[in-house]
Amino acid sequence: MTYQDLTEAIAVRLSQLWPGRMIYRDFCPVNFMRPSGFRYVTDASGENANIWLVRWSYEAELAIFAATDDYDIESTEALRFEQLAVLTAFAGPSIAVGDRHIVLTVDAASPGPGEAYVTFSASWLDTRAGYIDDDTAPESVSGVPPIENYNLNVSVKE
């Protein structure tokens, strides 16, 4: 699984929440539509967990832009309701990504004038790409003969 797979799973759930709303990805134009959202990844990094596992960390943000009235003023109350809708949509303990379920944490700070933010965070373990465990792989893959069980009989003469 890659962080792009998780990003796509989040996008699918957002499109189910707001089917008619534009959600910009990775780029938000100056003249963006309202109401809309802007989803972007802020961190996607991996670190060694052990010799054959990598711990991936992920963080993304969703900026929510409310609709404006005739005077181009947006409602902070409407932003709070939209934040709540996102928090509720992602309130489950995990999100399905392919054949896996990843624990996704969502957090929302108080909305400011004209926009609100929701932060998505996750971490998971994956096997290191290309790693071959010499102890369990067949000899044809690892090049090392498998460990066999031998009985050693030792007798001592006195």
C-alpha atoms as a printed R data frame, in Angstrom:
    type eleno elety resid chain resno       x       y      z
1   ATOM     1    CA   MET     A     1   0.000   0.000  0.000
2   ATOM     2    CA   THR     A     2   1.223   3.498 -0.785
3   ATOM     3    CA   TYR     A     3   0.270   6.870  0.599
4   ATOM     4    CA   GLN     A     4  -1.358   7.634 -2.758
5   ATOM     5    CA   ASP     A     5  -3.758   4.725 -2.116
6   ATOM     6    CA   LEU     A     6  -4.712   6.242  1.247
7   ATOM     7    CA   THR     A     7  -5.096   9.691 -0.321
8   ATOM     8    CA   GLU     A     8  -7.431   8.232 -2.937
9   ATOM     9    CA   ALA     A     9  -9.516   6.437 -0.274
10  ATOM    10    CA   ILE     A    10  -9.942   9.761  1.554
11  ATOM    11    CA   ALA     A    11 -10.936  11.441 -1.732
12  ATOM    12    CA   VAL     A    12 -13.573   8.779 -2.407
13  ATOM    13    CA   ARG     A    13 -15.141   9.276  1.021
14  ATOM    14    CA   LEU     A    14 -15.123  13.076  0.587
15  ATOM    15    CA   SER     A    15 -16.815  12.751 -2.810
16  ATOM    16    CA   GLN     A    16 -19.491  10.579 -1.175
17  ATOM    17    CA   LEU     A    17 -19.984  13.229  1.510
18  ATOM    18    CA   TRP     A    18 -20.197  16.123 -0.974
19  ATOM    19    CA   PRO     A    19 -21.092  14.669 -4.404
20  ATOM    20    CA   GLY     A    20 -21.576  18.035 -6.107
21  ATOM    21    CA   ARG     A    21 -18.721  19.922 -4.484
22  ATOM    22    CA   MET     A    22 -15.364  20.608 -6.084
23  ATOM    23    CA   ILE     A    23 -12.464  19.193 -4.064
24  ATOM    24    CA   TYR     A    24  -9.188  20.524 -5.426
25  ATOM    25    CA   ARG     A    25  -6.191  18.207 -5.237
26  ATOM    26    CA   ASP     A    26  -2.636  19.452 -4.768
27  ATOM    27    CA   PHE     A    27  -3.440  22.796 -6.420
28  ATOM    28    CA   CYS     A    28  -6.010  25.438 -5.566
29  ATOM    29    CA   PRO     A    29  -6.498  28.208 -8.144
30  ATOM    30    CA   VAL     A    30  -6.799  31.846 -7.117
31  ATOM    31    CA   ASN     A    31 -10.374  32.045 -8.374
32  ATOM    32    CA   PHE     A    32 -11.570  28.821 -6.683
33  ATOM    33    CA   MET     A    33 -15.261  27.984 -6.489
34  ATOM    34    CA   ARG     A    34 -17.249  28.258 -3.277
35  ATOM    35    CA   PRO     A    35 -18.278  26.074 -1.566
36  ATOM    36    CA   SER     A    36 -15.301  23.815 -2.177
37  ATOM    37    CA   GLY     A    37 -12.370  22.115 -0.552
38  ATOM    38    CA   PHE     A    38  -8.643  21.792 -1.094
39  ATOM    39    CA   ARG     A    39  -7.003  18.496 -0.080
40  ATOM    40    CA   TYR     A    40  -3.244  18.163  0.010
41  ATOM    41    CA   VAL     A    41  -0.627  15.887  1.566
42  ATOM    42    CA   THR     A    42   1.687  17.560  4.087
43  ATOM    43    CA   ASP     A    43   3.779  14.523  5.096
44  ATOM    44    CA   ALA     A    44   4.391  11.094  3.626
45  ATOM    45    CA   SER     A    45   7.509   9.548  5.080
46  ATOM    46    CA   GLY     A    46   8.910   6.174  6.013
47  ATOM    47    CA   GLU     A    47  11.369   5.080  8.660
48  ATOM    48    CA   ASN     A    48  12.977   1.760  9.484
49  ATOM    49    CA   ALA     A    49  10.978  -0.266 11.981
50  ATOM    50    CA   ASN     A    50  13.328  -3.262 11.742
51  ATOM    51    CA   ILE     A    51  15.330  -5.098  9.097
52  ATOM    52    CA   TRP     A    52  12.289  -6.009  7.010
53  ATOM    53    CA   LEU     A    53   9.551  -3.526  8.021
54  ATOM    54    CA   VAL     A    54   9.031   0.153  7.219
55  ATOM    55    CA   ARG     A    55   6.801   2.380  9.362
56  ATOM    56    CA   TRP     A    56   4.977   4.860  7.124
57  ATOM    57    CA   SER     A    57   3.628   8.164  8.458
58  ATOM    58    CA   TYR     A    58   0.999  10.188  6.654
59  ATOM    59    CA   GLU     A    59  -0.604  13.556  7.185
60  ATOM    60    CA   ALA     A    60  -2.947  15.485  4.914
61  ATOM    61    CA   GLU     A    61  -5.088  18.567  5.291
62  ATOM    62    CA   LEU     A    62  -8.433  19.543  3.908
63  ATOM    63    CA   ALA     A    63  -9.201  23.249  3.663
64  ATOM    64    CA   ILE     A    64 -12.945  23.857  3.569
65  ATOM    65    CA   PHE     A    65 -14.222  26.997  1.887
66  ATOM    66    CA   ALA     A    66 -17.786  28.012  2.713
67  ATOM    67    CA   ALA     A    67 -20.289  29.570  0.382
68  ATOM    68    CA   THR     A    68 -20.530  33.348  0.506
69  ATOM    69    CA   ASP     A    69 -23.506  35.652  0.516
70  ATOM    70    CA   ASP     A    70 -24.182  38.577 -1.810
71  ATOM    71    CA   TYR     A    71 -21.534  40.618  0.019
72  ATOM    72    CA   ASP     A    72 -18.836  37.894 -0.244
73  ATOM    73    CA   ILE     A    73 -19.131  37.103  3.460
74  ATOM    74    CA   GLU     A    74 -19.000  33.479  4.602
75  ATOM    75    CA   SER     A    75 -20.631  31.978  7.650
76  ATOM    76    CA   THR     A    76 -18.351  30.640 10.372
77  ATOM    77    CA   GLU     A    77 -21.291  28.614 11.647
78  ATOM    78    CA   ALA     A    78 -21.624  26.953  8.229
79  ATOM    79    CA   LEU     A    79 -17.898  26.130  8.357
80  ATOM    80    CA   ARG     A    80 -18.354  24.481 11.760
81  ATOM    81    CA   PHE     A    81 -21.168  22.316 10.363
82  ATOM    82    CA   GLU     A    82 -19.042  21.343  7.369
83  ATOM    83    CA   GLN     A    83 -16.119  20.463  9.658
84  ATOM    84    CA   LEU     A    84 -18.479  18.362 11.743
85  ATOM    85    CA   ALA     A    85 -19.725  16.582  8.618
86  ATOM    86    CA   VAL     A    86 -16.123  15.627  7.716
87  ATOM    87    CA   LEU     A    87 -15.330  14.522 11.280
88  ATOM    88    CA   THR     A    88 -18.482  12.394 11.322
89  ATOM    89    CA   ALA     A    89 -17.763  10.864  7.904
90  ATOM    90    CA   PHE     A    90 -14.303   9.771  9.103
91  ATOM    91    CA   ALA     A    91 -15.345   8.877 12.666
92  ATOM    92    CA   GLY     A    92 -15.015   5.137 12.077
93  ATOM    93    CA   PRO     A    93 -12.019   3.460 13.604
94  ATOM    94    CA   SER     A    94 -10.438   2.836 10.210
95  ATOM    95    CA   ILE     A    95 -10.665   3.438  6.481
96  ATOM    96    CA   ALA     A    96 -10.587   0.665  3.884
97  ATOM    97    CA   VAL     A    97  -7.603   0.939  1.548
98  ATOM    98    CA   GLY     A    98  -7.594  -1.984 -0.851
99  ATOM    99    CA   ASP     A    99  -7.618  -5.147  1.259
100 ATOM   100    CA   ARG     A   100  -6.378  -3.340  4.387
101 ATOM   101    CA   HIS     A   101  -7.969  -1.159  7.044
102 ATOM   102    CA   ILE     A   102  -5.846   1.766  8.208
103 ATOM   103    CA   VAL     A   103  -6.549   3.632 11.442
104 ATOM   104    CA   LEU     A   104  -7.143   7.244 10.433
105 ATOM   105    CA   THR     A   105  -7.158  10.056 12.985
106 ATOM   106    CA   VAL     A   106  -8.997  13.278 12.139
107 ATOM   107    CA   ASP     A   107  -8.570  16.590 13.917
108 ATOM   108    CA   ALA     A   108 -10.192  19.975 13.366
109 ATOM   109    CA   ALA     A   109  -9.138  23.323 14.763
110 ATOM   110    CA   SER     A   110 -11.611  26.187 15.179
111 ATOM   111    CA   PRO     A   111 -12.510  27.675 11.812
112 ATOM   112    CA   GLY     A   112 -11.162  31.057 10.887
113 ATOM   113    CA   PRO     A   113 -12.694  33.679  8.665
114 ATOM   114    CA   GLY     A   114 -13.633  32.090  5.365
115 ATOM   115    CA   GLU     A   115 -12.024  28.692  5.806
116 ATOM   116    CA   ALA     A   116 -11.739  25.722  8.123
117 ATOM   117    CA   TYR     A   117  -9.228  22.891  8.264
118 ATOM   118    CA   VAL     A   118  -9.380  19.171  8.966
119 ATOM   119    CA   THR     A   119  -6.149  17.199  9.444
120 ATOM   120    CA   PHE     A   120  -5.923  13.487  8.591
121 ATOM   121    CA   SER     A   121  -3.145  11.404 10.209
122 ATOM   122    CA   ALA     A   122  -2.208   7.745  9.880
123 ATOM   123    CA   SER     A   123   0.706   5.363 10.263
124 ATOM   124    CA   TRP     A   124   1.126   1.743  9.220
125 ATOM   125    CA   LEU     A   125   3.759  -0.950  8.725
126 ATOM   126    CA   ASP     A   126   4.711  -2.485  5.398
127 ATOM   127    CA   THR     A   127   7.346  -4.987  4.389
128 ATOM   128    CA   ARG     A   128  10.427  -3.481  2.827
129 ATOM   129    CA   ALA     A   129  10.263  -3.671 -0.955
130 ATOM   130    CA   GLY     A   130  12.628  -6.318 -2.302
131 ATOM   131    CA   TYR     A   131  13.530  -7.747  1.124
132 ATOM   132    CA   ILE     A   132  14.100 -11.509  1.175
133 ATOM   133    CA   ASP     A   133  14.308 -13.305  4.504
134 ATOM   134    CA   ASP     A   134  17.133 -15.806  4.091
135 ATOM   135    CA   ASP     A   135  15.784 -17.986  6.921
136 ATOM   136    CA   THR     A   136  12.377 -18.625  5.357
137 ATOM   137    CA   ALA     A   137  12.828 -18.102  1.612
138 ATOM   138    CA   PRO     A   138  13.436 -21.089 -0.656
139 ATOM   139    CA   GLU     A   139  17.072 -21.655 -1.641
140 ATOM   140    CA   SER     A   140  16.305 -20.683 -5.237
141 ATOM   141    CA   VAL     A   141  15.311 -17.157 -4.083
142 ATOM   142    CA   SER     A   142  17.724 -16.439 -1.236
143 ATOM   143    CA   GLY     A   143  20.769 -18.425 -2.346
144 ATOM   144    CA   VAL     A   144  21.158 -19.793  1.183
145 ATOM   145    CA   PRO     A   145  20.283 -23.441  1.830
146 ATOM   146    CA   PRO     A   146  17.413 -23.853  4.298
147 ATOM   147    CA   ILE     A   147  18.168 -24.753  7.884
148 ATOM   148    CA   GLU     A   148  17.698 -28.484  8.394
149 ATOM   149    CA   ASN     A   149  17.028 -30.376 11.592
150 ATOM   150    CA   TYR     A   150  19.888 -32.720 12.415
151 ATOM   151    CA   ASN     A   151  20.189 -35.183 15.235
152 ATOM   152    CA   LEU     A   152  23.682 -35.316 16.600
153 ATOM   153    CA   ASN     A   153  24.593 -38.386 18.592
154 ATOM   154    CA   VAL     A   154  27.703 -38.022 20.636
155 ATOM   155    CA   SER     A   155  29.101 -40.805 22.732
156 ATOM   156    CA   VAL     A   156  31.980 -40.461 25.106
157 ATOM   157    CA   LYS     A   157  34.233 -43.462 25.891
158 ATOM   158    CA   GLU     A   158  35.892 -43.578 29.240
